[in-house]
Amino acid sequence: MMSRLRSSGRWARGLIALTATAASTLAAITAVAGPAAATGHPKPATAADQPKLGGACTVADLGVRHPYIKTTEVSPEITHFKGWYVTQGTTGYQSVTTSTQTTISVSVGLNGNVQGSFAVETLGTVGASLGLNVQVNYSSTSSESNTVTWNFSRPGYYGVYKGTKKVTGTYGSLNCNRIQQGDGGWALKWIEGPGSGSFTTYTTLEEGAVRCEDTVPANSIMAKAKGLLDCGSPAARAERPAGAVAPTAKQMQDRLAQHPAPARGTAAEQPKATGRSPQAAPNCQPAVYRIDVPGKPLNWSAPLLANDGIRLRESNFFSAHLDNWRLCNVTENNGVIEASLWNWGNGGCATIPANIANQEQAYLTTATCGEDDLQRFYIYRDVPGSSKIGLQNKYTGSMMGHDRYADGELIRQYASGRQDGTGTYTLTGI
């Protein structure tokens, strides 16, 4: 007879139900307000309404990115286990201290943990697509011994366990960019942008006890625990005193095989050397631009002080070319421009400071130009005839934007971009 399962309350807390409540969760992650709403930018209501590769997007999406899930794998994992023998007369409730079998940590992309809205949205999309309750914030199963209290109703050799379903896979980045249609016209579409990686998360932790005689569902957490019992071994068939049973050879072998490393991104999101190698002069295009807020007088202005950031300012006689930018070392791949942004006023290149590059809302500044992916930006463009763009840092994968429209407001990075359209700028030639 199959033993009864229960969920551990300690681990159930903090897990977000993404099945029946997928609509509200994903809508909250990608909620649209302000200017974007005025332009008809849709608010996703369900997982099915999430942006799709090749689907239409708007100018408000030029500064936004979303994840899309490429592959997923769900496998039962035992996090804690102990062989336990119950004799006639020792049935009933007993507390069993289990040993750690493996530790599972939630991670997304290059940092091996969960930082920023893009990572949370990635895991939310995974849960919604699979119909599972998965952890969407950084967490890990316990690496310490855990106690399971269980009612043993009959004598036998038991595996006492805690376990979960480990969910792993890969994701890509959806970005909005102009695409030429078959008739020669242009349209804004969600494309596969640069940056992909892998993820790991897990479902609600369960605990229970299973005997060799029990019939269990295939590919279940309980079946995984029963497999660890090594029921065909002499140790499993031996009579013994009640209590703990020494691990079998199979249990030890399986435990040693469990050495999970944090999920890492693919080459596009792997950490790269960020030490700057100064170069005499970047190869800049002759055109000079302002990076404006569309329809507004404020635009990107480089700092005069080394410890300051790029801010929104109004151009005037005293701007001293700090609001003038050139595109340097330009390449283009599948319609997406990659370039460094050189400032005419201070001679530096736009960059995310290396010491805060892993932080959501890290500010943009300038530094001595060099071979550094922190100084490289992908530029997503509106259809020809429009100068509206979105900008993405190559190293961090985050989109550039500002928190509010105000003089002196810093330009910052946002993992998923600004959902209200404030990550869309205008590249205005001067």
C-alpha positions in Angstrom: 0.0 0.0 0.0 1.3 3.4 -0.9 2.3 5.6 2.1 0.6 8.9 2.5 2.4 12.1 1.4 2.3 15.6 2.9 3.8 18.9 2.0 6.2 20.6 4.4 4.8 23.9 5.6 8.3 25.3 6.0 9.0 25.0 2.3 5.5 25.6 1.1 5.7 29.2 2.2 7.0 31.7 -0.4 6.0 29.5 -3.3 3.8 31.2 -5.8 0.9 29.3 -7.4 1.2 29.8 -11.1 -1.5 27.6 -12.4 -5.0 29.0 -11.6 -3.4 32.3 -10.7 -1.0 32.6 -13.7 -3.1 35.4 -15.1 -2.8 37.7 -12.1 0.9 36.9 -11.5 2.1 37.5 -15.0 0.0 40.6 -15.4 1.6 42.0 -12.3 5.1 41.2 -13.6 4.4 42.9 -16.9 1.8 45.4 -15.9 1.7 48.5 -18.2 0.8 52.0 -17.1 1.2 55.6 -18.2 2.5 56.4 -21.7 2.5 52.8 -22.8 -1.1 52.3 -22.0 -2.0 55.4 -24.0 -0.3 53.9 -27.1 -2.3 50.7 -26.8 0.4 48.5 -25.3 -1.5 45.4 -24.1 -1.4 44.1 -20.6 -0.8 40.3 -20.7 -3.7 38.5 -18.9 -2.5 34.9 -19.2 0.5 32.9 -20.2 -1.0 32.6 -23.6 -1.0 36.4 -23.9 2.8 36.7 -23.3 4.8 38.1 -26.2 5.6 35.4 -28.8 8.6 35.2 -31.1 7.6 36.9 -34.3 4.6 38.6 -32.7 3.8 42.3 -33.2 5.3 44.8 -30.7 5.1 48.6 -30.4 7.5 51.5 -30.1 6.9 51.4 -26.3 8.5 47.9 -26.4 11.8 49.0 -27.9 13.3 49.4 -24.4 11.7 46.2 -23.1 12.7 42.5 -23.1 10.8 39.4 -22.1 12.0 35.8 -21.6 10.8 32.9 -23.7 11.3 29.3 -22.6 13.3 27.1 -25.0 13.5 23.8 -23.1 12.3 22.4 -19.8 13.0 19.2 -17.9 11.1 18.1 -14.7 12.7 15.4 -12.6 11.9 14.1 -9.1 14.7 14.7 -6.6 15.2 13.5 -3.0 16.8 16.2 -0.9 16.9 14.2 2.4 16.8 10.5 3.1 17.2 7.9 5.8 16.7 4.1 5.7 14.6 3.1 8.7 13.5 -0.3 10.1 10.3 -0.8 12.0 9.7 -4.0 13.9 6.5 -5.4 15.4 5.7 -3.4 18.5 7.5 -0.3 17.4 4.9 1.0 15.0 3.3 4.4 15.4 4.6 8.0 15.3 8.4 8.3 15.2 10.8 11.2 14.5 13.5 10.3 12.0 16.5 12.6 11.4 17.3 12.4 7.7 20.6 13.1 6.0 21.1 15.6 3.1 21.0 13.8 -0.2 21.3 16.8 -2.5 20.7 20.6 -2.3 18.8 22.5 -5.0 19.3 26.2 -5.5 17.1 28.5 -7.6 19.2 30.3 -10.2 18.8 32.1 -13.5 21.5 33.1 -16.0 25.0 34.3 -15.5 24.9 35.2 -11.8 23.7 31.8 -10.6 21.0 33.4 -8.5 17.8 35.4 -9.1 18.2 39.2 -9.5 15.9 41.6 -11.3 12.5 41.4 -12.9 13.7 39.4 -16.0 14.8 36.5 -13.8 11.5 36.5 -11.8 9.5 36.7 -15.1 11.6 33.8 -16.5 10.6 31.5 -13.6 7.1 32.7 -13.6 6.8 31.8 -17.3 8.2 28.4 -16.6 5.7 27.7 -13.9 2.8 28.9 -16.0 3.9 26.9 -19.0 4.2 23.7 -17.0 1.3 24.2 -14.7 3.5 23.8 -11.6 3.9 25.7 -8.4 7.6 26.7 -8.6 9.8 29.0 -6.6 10.3 32.3 -8.4 12.6 34.0 -5.9 16.1 33.0 -4.8 15.9 30.0 -2.4 17.5 26.7 -1.8 16.6 23.4 -0.2 18.2 22.8 3.2 21.8 21.5 3.3 21.3 20.5 7.0 19.8 17.3 8.4 16.0 17.4 8.6 13.6 15.6 10.9 10.5 13.9 9.6 7.8 12.8 12.0 5.8 9.9 10.5 3.1 7.4 11.6 4.5 4.0 10.7 1.5 1.8 10.5 3.2 -1.6 9.9 6.6 -3.2 10.3 9.1 -3.1 7.4 12.1 -1.5 5.8 11.3 2.2 5.0 12.9 5.0 3.2 12.0 8.3 5.1 12.5 11.3 2.8 12.0 14.8 1.8 11.9 15.6 -1.9 10.7 17.9 -4.7 10.5 18.2 -8.4 13.5 19.9 -9.9 12.8 22.1 -12.9 15.6 23.0 -15.2 15.9 24.3 -18.8 17.0 27.1 -21.1 15.6 30.4 -22.0 16.1 33.1 -24.6 15.4 36.9 -24.8 12.6 38.5 -26.7 13.4 42.0 -27.9 11.4 44.4 -30.1 13.1 45.4 -33.3 12.2 46.4 -36.9 11.9 43.5 -39.4 11.6 43.8 -43.2 8.5 42.1 -44.5 8.3 40.0 -47.7 6.6 42.9 -49.5 9.5 45.2 -48.7 7.6 47.0 -45.9 8.7 47.2 -42.3 7.1 46.2 -39.0 8.0 45.9 -35.3 8.3 42.3 -34.2 9.5 40.4 -31.2 12.8 38.8 -32.2 15.3 36.6 -30.4 17.7 39.1 -29.1 21.2 38.5 -27.8 21.4 36.7 -24.4 20.2 33.3 -23.4 20.9 31.0 -20.4 19.8 28.3 -18.2 17.6 28.2 -15.1 16.9 25.9 -12.1 13.9 26.0 -9.7 11.8 23.5 -7.8 8.3 22.8 -6.6 6.8 22.4 -3.1 8.9 20.1 -0.9 7.2 16.9 0.1 8.0 14.5 2.9 7.0 10.9 3.5 8.0 7.3 4.0 7.8 4.4 1.6 8.4 0.6 1.8 9.7 -1.8 -0.7 6.3 -3.4 -0.8 4.5 -0.2 -1.7 3.1 0.5 -5.2 4.0 4.0 -6.2 3.3 6.2 -9.3 6.1 6.1 -11.9 8.4 9.1 -12.1 7.1 10.4 -8.8 9.0 11.8 -5.8 8.0 8.7 -3.9 9.2 6.4 -6.7 12.6 8.2 -6.5 12.7 7.5 -2.8 11.8 3.9 -3.3 14.6 3.5 -5.8 17.0 4.7 -3.1 15.9 1.9 -0.8 17.8 -0.6 -3.1 15.1 -3.1 -2.4 16.9 -6.0 -4.1 20.0 -5.7 -2.0 20.8 -8.1 0.9 20.8 -5.1 3.3 17.2 -4.4 2.3 16.0 -8.0 3.0 17.9 -8.4 6.3 16.2 -8.6 9.6 17.5 -6.0 12.1 16.7 -4.1 15.2 14.2 -1.2 15.0 15.7 2.2 14.0 18.2 3.7 11.6 19.7 1.6 8.8 23.2 2.3 7.5 23.2 3.6 3.9 23.4 1.0 1.2 26.1 1.2 -1.4 23.6 2.5 -3.9 22.4 5.2 -1.5 26.0 6.3 -1.0 26.7 6.3 -4.7 23.6 8.3 -5.5 24.4 10.8 -2.8 28.0 11.3 -4.0 26.7 11.8 -7.6 24.6 14.8 -6.5 26.9 17.8 -6.7 24.8 20.4 -8.5 26.5 23.6 -9.7 24.5 26.9 -10.0 22.9 27.2 -13.4 25.0 29.3 -15.7 24.1 31.3 -18.7 25.3 30.4 -22.2 28.2 32.2 -23.8 26.1 35.2 -24.5 25.5 35.7 -20.7 28.6 34.3 -19.2 30.7 36.7 -17.2 33.4 38.3 -19.3 36.6 40.1 -18.4 35.6 43.6 -17.5 39.1 45.1 -17.1 39.4 48.0 -19.4 42.1 48.0 -22.0 42.3 51.7 -23.1 42.5 52.3 -26.8 43.7 55.5 -28.4 40.7 56.3 -30.5 37.5 54.3 -31.0 36.4 54.0 -34.7 33.4 56.4 -34.5 30.9 57.2 -37.2 30.9 60.9 -38.2 27.3 61.5 -37.3 26.6 63.2 -33.9 23.3 62.5 -32.0 21.3 63.4 -29.0 19.6 60.6 -27.1 16.2 62.3 -26.4 13.1 61.4 -24.5 10.5 61.3 -27.4 8.6 64.5 -27.7 10.3 66.0 -24.6 13.2 68.5 -24.2 15.3 66.3 -21.8 18.1 64.0 -23.2 21.1 62.0 -22.1 23.9 64.2 -20.8 27.3 62.8 -19.7 28.7 63.7 -16.3 31.3 66.3 -15.6 32.5 64.5 -12.4 34.0 61.0 -12.6 31.7 59.7 -9.8 28.5 60.9 -11.3 26.2 59.3 -13.9 24.5 60.1 -17.2 21.4 62.1 -16.4 18.5 63.6 -18.2 19.2 67.3 -19.0 17.9 70.0 -21.3 20.3 71.1 -24.1 21.5 74.7 -23.9 24.5 76.9 -24.5 26.2 75.5 -21.5 25.8 71.9 -22.4 29.5 71.8 -23.7 28.7 68.9 -26.0 28.0 66.6 -22.9 24.7 65.8 -24.6 26.4 64.9 -27.9 27.1 61.2 -28.7 28.7 59.2 -31.5 28.3 55.5 -32.4 31.7 53.8 -32.4 33.0 50.4 -33.4 29.6 49.6 -35.0 28.6 46.2 -36.1 25.1 44.8 -37.1 23.7 41.4 -36.8 20.2 40.4 -37.9 19.2 44.0 -37.9 20.4 44.8 -34.4 23.2 47.4 -34.1 26.0 46.8 -31.6 28.0 49.9 -30.7 29.9 51.9 -28.1 28.5 55.3 -27.2 31.3 58.0 -27.2 30.6 61.3 -25.6 31.9 64.4 -27.4 32.0 66.5 -24.2 34.1 64.4 -21.9 35.7 61.9 -24.4 34.4 58.9 -22.4 32.3 55.9 -23.4 28.9 55.1 -21.8 29.3 52.2 -19.3 27.8 50.4 -16.3 30.3 50.6 -13.4 31.8 47.1 -13.0 31.4 47.1 -9.2 27.6 47.5 -9.4 26.9 45.8 -12.8 25.0 43.0 -11.1 22.5 45.3 -9.5 19.1 46.2 -10.7 18.8 49.9 -11.4 22.6 50.4 -11.5 23.3 53.8 -13.0 24.9 54.5 -16.4 28.1 56.6 -16.5 31.1 57.2 -18.7 34.7 55.9 -18.5 37.8 55.8 -20.6 36.9 53.9 -23.8 38.3 50.4 -24.0 37.6 46.8 -25.1 34.9 46.1 -22.5 31.4 44.6 -23.0 30.1 46.9 -20.2 30.7 49.7 -22.8 28.9 47.9 -25.6 25.2 48.4 -26.3 22.6 46.7 -28.6 20.4 49.3 -30.3 16.8 48.2 -31.3 15.2 50.5 -33.9 11.7 51.6 -35.0 10.7 51.2 -38.6 12.5 53.4 -41.2 11.4 57.0 -41.0 11.3 56.9 -37.2 14.3 57.6 -35.0 13.0 55.8 -31.8 15.3 53.2 -30.2 15.8 51.0 -27.2 19.2 50.3 -25.7 20.5 47.1 -24.0 23.8 46.6 -22.3 25.7 43.7 -23.8 27.3 42.5 -20.6 24.4 42.7 -18.2 21.6 42.1 -20.7 19.6 44.9 -19.0 17.7 47.6 -20.8 18.3 51.3 -20.3 15.6 53.6 -18.9 14.8 56.2 -16.3 12.6 56.0 -13.2 10.8 59.2 -13.8 10.9 62.1 -16.3 12.7 64.9 -14.4 15.7 67.1 -14.9 18.8 65.4 -13.4 17.2 61.9 -13.3 19.8 59.2 -13.7 19.7 56.7 -16.6 19.7 53.2 -15.1 19.5 49.6 -16.2 16.4 47.5 -15.7 16.5 43.7 -16.3 13.2 43.6 -18.2 13.2 47.3 -19.2 10.7 49.9 -18.2 7.2 48.5 -18.8 5.7 52.0 -19.1 7.6 52.9 -22.2 10.2 55.1 -20.5 13.0 53.0 -22.0 12.2 54.2 -25.5 14.4 57.1 -26.7 15.0 59.0 -29.9 18.4 59.0 -31.7 18.3 62.6 -33.0 21.0 63.7 -35.5 22.4 67.2 -35.0 
